[in-house]
Amino acid sequence: MTSIKTIKVSEKGQIAIPLDIREIAGINQGDELIVMESNGKILLEKTQKISKKMEDDFKDLLKLSEISLKKFWSSKEDDIWDTI
């Protein structure tokens, strides 16, 4: 469900996020937010959510890297290094 509110920007460029939207988004006092702008639209997101998304994105890359490198790790030619 989408929640829409009208807010005003202060002289210093500050805004207040309405309580019901903060509750829905799980934003609490002291939380850090990332502000992104794209094509005139502004997105606020908790830094924790971004970190989690990046972690999830990199899991696939890490898995692919491990699969690719196993070909080299299990190479017979490299078995010589086990004796040194």
BATIMI-469313 format. One record per atom (N, C-alpha, C): residue number from 1; z, x, y; residue in three letters; atom name. Coordinates in steps of 0.02 Angstrom, whole numbers. Each point is the difference from the previous one (the first is absolute). Example, Ala and Ser with C-alpha at 12.3 -4.5 7.8 and 13.67 -1.06 7.14 Angstrom:
<pts>
PT;num;c3;c1;c2;residuo;atomo
PT;1;390;660;-284;Ala;N
PT;1;0;-45;59;Ala;CA
PT;1;0;45;60;Ala;C
PT;2;-36;-18;53;Ser;N
PT;2;3;42;59;Ser;CA
PT;2;37;-39;55;Ser;C
</pts>
This chain:
<pts>
PT;num;c3;c1;c2;residuo;atomo
PT;1;0;42;-59;Met;N
PT;1;0;-42;59;Met;CA
PT;1;0;44;62;Met;C
PT;2;-38;-19;49;Thr;N
PT;2;-5;38;62;Thr;CA
PT;2;45;-31;53;Thr;C
PT;3;36;43;35;Ser;N
PT;3;43;-23;55;Ser;CA
PT;3;-29;26;65;Ser;C
PT;4;-9;-44;49;Ile;N
PT;4;-29;20;64;Ile;CA
PT;4;49;-16;55;Ile;C
PT;5;11;49;44;Lys;N
PT;5;45;-8;57;Lys;CA
PT;5;-34;31;61;Lys;C
PT;6;19;-23;59;Thr;N
PT;6;-23;29;62;Thr;CA
PT;6;58;41;29;Thr;C
PT;7;-15;62;19;Ile;N
PT;7;51;43;31;Ile;CA
PT;7;-30;31;62;Ile;C
PT;8;44;26;44;Lys;N
PT;8;-23;33;61;Lys;CA
PT;8;15;74;-4;Lys;C
PT;9;-43;38;30;Val;N
PT;9;9;72;5;Val;CA
PT;9;38;15;64;Val;C
PT;10;53;40;-5;Ser;N
PT;10;40;17;59;Ser;CA
PT;10;-37;50;44;Ser;C
PT;11;29;14;58;Glu;N
PT;11;-28;48;47;Glu;CA
PT;11;-7;70;-33;Glu;C
PT;12;45;15;-47;Lys;N
PT;12;-1;65;-34;Lys;CA
PT;12;-43;-2;-64;Lys;C
PT;13;-35;-55;-12;Gly;N
PT;13;-42;-6;-60;Gly;CA
PT;13;38;-19;-62;Gly;C
PT;14;62;-24;9;Gln;N
PT;14;41;-18;-57;Gln;CA
PT;14;-11;-73;-19;Gln;C
PT;15;9;-14;-65;Ile;N
PT;15;-3;-69;-25;Ile;CA
PT;15;61;-12;-44;Ile;C
PT;16;17;-63;-8;Ala;N
PT;16;54;-19;-46;Ala;CA
PT;16;-33;-39;-58;Ala;C
PT;17;13;22;-60;Ile;N
PT;17;-26;-36;-58;Ile;CA
PT;17;47;-58;-16;Ile;C
PT;18;-25;-61;-1;Pro;N
PT;18;43;-58;-12;Pro;CA
PT;18;39;7;-66;Pro;C
PT;19;60;-27;1;Leu;N
PT;19;46;6;-57;Leu;CA
PT;19;-31;-25;-65;Leu;C
PT;20;-32;-58;1;Asp;N
PT;20;-28;-26;-63;Asp;CA
PT;20;-54;46;-29;Asp;C
PT;21;-39;31;43;Ile;N
PT;21;-51;47;-24;Ile;CA
PT;21;32;63;-26;Ile;C
PT;22;52;25;34;Arg;N
PT;22;37;59;-25;Arg;CA
PT;22;29;-14;-69;Arg;C
PT;23;28;-59;-9;Glu;N
PT;23;29;-18;-65;Glu;CA
PT;23;-53;-2;-55;Glu;C
PT;24;-56;-32;15;Ile;N
PT;24;-55;-5;-49;Ile;CA
PT;24;-25;70;-19;Ile;C
PT;25;-7;43;51;Ala;N
PT;25;-27;68;-11;Ala;CA
PT;25;53;48;-25;Ala;C
PT;26;63;-21;0;Gly;N
PT;26;54;44;-23;Gly;CA
PT;26;15;57;49;Gly;C
PT;27;-10;-14;64;Ile;N
PT;27;12;51;52;Ile;CA
PT;27;71;-8;25;Ile;C
PT;28;38;55;-3;Asn;N
PT;28;70;0;22;Asn;CA
PT;28;10;50;56;Asn;C
PT;29;55;-7;35;Gln;N
PT;29;16;46;54;Gln;CA
PT;29;0;72;-28;Gln;C
PT;30;-33;44;36;Gly;N
PT;30;-3;70;-20;Gly;CA
PT;30;-59;18;-43;Gly;C
PT;31;-36;-50;-27;Asp;N
PT;31;-60;14;-40;Asp;CA
PT;31;-53;33;44;Asp;C
PT;32;-39;44;-31;Glu;N
PT;32;-55;31;34;Glu;CA
PT;32;-64;-37;-17;Glu;C
PT;33;-42;-11;50;Leu;N
PT;33;-63;-35;-9;Leu;CA
PT;33;-57;46;20;Leu;C
PT;34;-56;-9;-33;Ile;N
PT;34;-61;34;19;Ile;CA
PT;34;-43;-51;38;Ile;C
PT;35;-28;22;56;Val;N
PT;35;-44;-43;40;Val;CA
PT;35;-71;25;-8;Val;C
PT;36;-44;-44;-21;Met;N
PT;36;-71;18;-10;Met;CA
PT;36;-43;-47;41;Met;C
PT;37;-54;28;28;Glu;N
PT;37;-48;-41;37;Glu;CA
PT;37;-68;9;-31;Glu;C
PT;38;-35;-55;-10;Ser;N
PT;38;-68;2;-26;Ser;CA
PT;38;-40;-57;30;Ser;C
PT;39;-52;17;35;Asn;N
PT;39;-44;-51;31;Asn;CA
PT;39;39;-50;42;Asn;C
PT;40;48;24;39;Gly;N
PT;40;38;-43;45;Gly;CA
PT;40;56;-39;-33;Gly;C
PT;41;10;9;-65;Lys;N
PT;41;55;-34;-35;Lys;CA
PT;41;55;51;-12;Lys;C
PT;42;61;-23;4;Ile;N
PT;42;59;43;-9;Ile;CA
PT;42;37;-22;-62;Ile;C
PT;43;17;50;-42;Leu;N
PT;43;38;-13;-61;Leu;CA
PT;43;64;39;2;Leu;C
PT;44;55;-32;-14;Leu;N
PT;44;65;33;-7;Leu;CA
PT;44;18;-2;-74;Leu;C
PT;45;22;56;-26;Glu;N
PT;45;21;2;-70;Glu;CA
PT;45;58;48;-7;Glu;C
PT;46;46;-17;-45;Lys;N
PT;46;57;43;-13;Lys;CA
PT;46;-25;65;-31;Lys;C
PT;47;29;56;22;Thr;N
PT;47;-21;65;-27;Thr;CA
PT;47;13;3;-75;Thr;C
PT;48;52;-32;-24;Gln;N
PT;48;15;0;-72;Gln;CA
PT;48;-56;-31;-40;Gln;C
PT;49;-30;-54;26;Lys;N
PT;49;-55;-33;-36;Lys;CA
PT;49;-61;44;-2;Lys;C
PT;50;-14;35;55;Ile;N
PT;50;-57;45;2;Ile;CA
PT;50;10;56;-50;Ile;C
PT;51;61;28;-1;Ser;N
PT;51;15;55;-47;Ser;CA
PT;51;-10;-23;-72;Ser;C
PT;52;22;-60;-16;Lys;N
PT;52;-8;-27;-67;Lys;CA
PT;52;-73;-10;-18;Lys;C
PT;53;-39;-26;48;Lys;N
PT;53;-71;-10;-12;Lys;CA
PT;53;-35;66;-12;Lys;C
PT;54;17;51;39;Met;N
PT;54;-31;65;-8;Met;CA
PT;54;19;30;-67;Met;C
PT;55;63;-9;-19;Glu;N
PT;55;23;25;-65;Glu;CA
PT;55;-40;-34;-56;Glu;C
PT;56;-9;-65;5;Asp;N
PT;56;-39;-37;-50;Asp;CA
PT;56;-72;24;-2;Asp;C
PT;57;-29;11;59;Asp;N
PT;57;-70;23;3;Asp;CA
PT;57;-7;69;-32;Asp;C
PT;58;49;44;11;Phe;N
PT;58;-5;67;-26;Phe;CA
PT;58;16;4;-75;Phe;C
PT;59;32;-51;-28;Lys;N
PT;59;13;-1;-72;Lys;CA
PT;59;-65;3;-39;Lys;C
PT;60;-49;-39;22;Asp;N
PT;60;-65;0;-34;Asp;CA
PT;60;-34;68;6;Asp;C
PT;61;3;30;60;Leu;N
PT;61;-30;65;11;Leu;CA
PT;61;35;53;-43;Leu;C
PT;62;66;-3;-3;Leu;N
PT;62;38;47;-40;Leu;CA
PT;62;-18;-6;-74;Leu;C
PT;63;-4;-61;-24;Lys;N
PT;63;-18;-13;-70;Lys;CA
PT;63;-69;29;-16;Lys;C
PT;64;-48;-13;45;Leu;N
PT;64;-68;26;-9;Leu;CA
PT;64;0;76;0;Leu;C
PT;65;39;30;44;Ser;N
PT;65;5;74;3;Ser;CA
PT;65;29;27;-65;Ser;C
PT;66;52;-32;-26;Glu;N
PT;66;30;23;-62;Glu;CA
PT;66;-49;-4;-58;Glu;C
PT;67;-37;-54;-3;Ile;N
PT;67;-50;-9;-54;Ile;CA
PT;67;-53;54;6;Ile;C
PT;68;-24;12;61;Ser;N
PT;68;-52;51;10;Ser;CA
PT;68;26;69;-17;Ser;C
PT;69;60;16;20;Leu;N
PT;69;27;67;-11;Leu;CA
PT;69;20;13;-73;Leu;C
PT;70;14;-53;-37;Lys;N
PT;70;17;9;-71;Lys;CA
PT;70;-57;32;-38;Lys;C
PT;71;-62;-12;23;Lys;N
PT;71;-58;32;-32;Lys;CA
PT;71;5;76;6;Lys;C
PT;72;24;23;57;Phe;N
PT;72;8;72;10;Phe;CA
PT;72;62;26;-35;Phe;C
PT;73;54;-38;2;Trp;N
PT;73;63;22;-30;Trp;CA
PT;73;-5;6;-76;Trp;C
PT;74;-41;-41;-30;Ser;N
PT;74;-6;1;-73;Ser;CA
PT;74;-59;41;-23;Ser;C
PT;75;-26;42;43;Ser;N
PT;75;-58;42;-16;Ser;CA
PT;75;21;57;-47;Ser;C
PT;76;-39;10;-53;Lys;N
PT;76;14;54;-48;Lys;CA
PT;76;-2;68;34;Lys;C
PT;77;-46;8;48;Glu;N
PT;77;-7;64;34;Glu;CA
PT;77;64;19;38;Glu;C
PT;78;37;-49;22;Asp;N
PT;78;61;13;38;Asp;CA
PT;78;61;11;-44;Asp;C
PT;79;-6;-11;-65;Asp;N
PT;79;56;10;-45;Asp;CA
PT;79;26;71;1;Asp;C
PT;80;-41;47;20;Ile;N
PT;80;20;70;3;Ile;CA
PT;80;60;9;47;Ile;C
PT;81;5;-41;52;Trp;N
PT;81;53;6;49;Trp;CA
PT;81;68;-18;-31;Trp;C
PT;82;1;-38;-53;Asp;N
PT;82;62;-17;-33;Asp;CA
PT;82;34;60;-33;Asp;C
PT;83;-39;52;-16;Thr;N
PT;83;27;59;-33;Thr;CA
PT;83;27;51;50;Thr;C
PT;84;-13;-9;62;Ile;N
PT;84;22;49;51;Ile;CA
PT;84;66;-20;30;Ile;C
</pts>
